Amino acid sequence: EFEQITVNEIINGNGKEFPGLINIIFQYLESMNIDIETRYHLGKYLEFISMRASGKIQTTATWIRNFVRSHPNYNNDSIVSQEINYDLIKMVEAIQKGQVKAPELLGEFKI
């Protein structure tokens, strides 16, 4: 027997029979003898994955699409000009260097 469920339900559970992969992994980690620091870091990664799956933070594709669509030189014609592309790359570089915060993309997580 099977049923169709969303990625969010697969990752975070559906509140019914299936607890979600994140909860299964947390239960497994509880049974393992791992140090506190490793457990903390794994927990942060799992929280990030959970938030991505639930839509609380954007996927990279959604973030890029929103950046292009909101660029002042975008003409809603599906053409990404060199200027838009350059600005996108510069923004990604600034985010990667920690010069610009992108909570809609990374939540409260730090690179």
C-alpha positions in Angstrom: 0.0 0.0 0.0 1.3 3.5 -0.8 0.2 7.1 -0.9 1.5 10.2 -2.6 3.2 12.7 -0.2 5.2 15.9 -0.7 8.9 16.4 -0.2 8.1 18.2 3.0 6.2 15.3 4.3 9.0 12.9 3.4 11.6 15.0 5.1 9.5 16.4 8.1 6.7 13.8 8.4 3.1 14.0 7.7 1.7 14.0 11.3 0.1 10.6 10.7 1.9 7.3 10.2 5.2 8.6 8.8 7.5 10.5 11.2 9.7 12.0 8.5 13.4 11.3 7.6 14.6 14.1 9.9 12.9 12.6 12.9 14.2 9.1 12.0 17.8 10.5 11.8 17.4 12.3 15.1 16.3 9.1 16.7 19.3 7.3 15.2 21.7 10.0 16.4 20.2 9.7 20.0 21.2 6.0 19.9 24.7 6.7 18.8 27.6 7.6 21.0 28.7 10.8 19.4 30.2 13.9 21.0 28.1 17.0 21.7 29.9 19.2 19.2 29.3 16.7 16.3 25.7 16.2 17.4 25.2 20.0 17.4 26.6 20.5 13.9 24.6 17.6 12.5 21.5 19.0 14.2 22.1 22.4 12.5 22.4 20.7 9.1 19.3 18.7 9.6 17.4 21.8 10.7 18.5 23.6 7.5 17.3 20.7 5.4 14.0 20.6 7.2 13.5 24.3 6.7 14.3 24.0 2.9 11.9 21.1 2.6 9.1 23.0 4.4 9.6 26.2 2.3 10.6 28.3 5.3 13.8 29.2 3.4 14.1 29.4 -0.3 15.9 27.0 -2.6 18.8 28.4 -4.5 16.8 28.2 -7.7 14.0 30.2 -6.2 16.4 32.8 -4.8 18.1 33.3 -8.2 14.7 33.5 -10.0 13.5 36.2 -7.6 16.8 38.1 -7.9 16.6 38.1 -11.7 12.9 39.0 -11.7 13.4 41.9 -9.3 16.5 43.3 -11.1 15.7 46.8 -12.4 17.0 45.9 -15.9 14.9 42.7 -16.3 12.2 43.2 -18.9 10.1 40.1 -18.1 11.2 38.6 -21.4 13.2 35.6 -20.1 16.4 37.3 -21.2 19.1 37.5 -18.5 21.5 40.2 -19.8 25.2 40.3 -19.0 24.5 43.1 -16.6 21.9 41.1 -14.6 24.2 38.1 -14.7 27.2 40.1 -13.5 25.1 41.6 -10.6 23.9 38.1 -9.7 27.4 36.8 -9.5 28.6 39.7 -7.5 25.7 39.2 -5.0 26.4 35.5 -4.7 30.1 36.4 -4.0 29.1 38.9 -1.4 26.8 36.4 0.3 29.6 33.7 0.2 32.1 36.2 1.8 29.6 37.1 4.5 29.3 40.7 3.3 25.6 40.4 2.6 23.1 38.5 4.6 20.5 36.4 2.8 18.1 35.1 5.4 15.5 34.2 2.7 18.2 31.8 1.3 20.1 30.7 4.4 17.8 31.4 7.3 19.9 32.2 10.3 22.6 29.8 9.2 26.1 31.1 8.6 28.4 30.1 5.8 
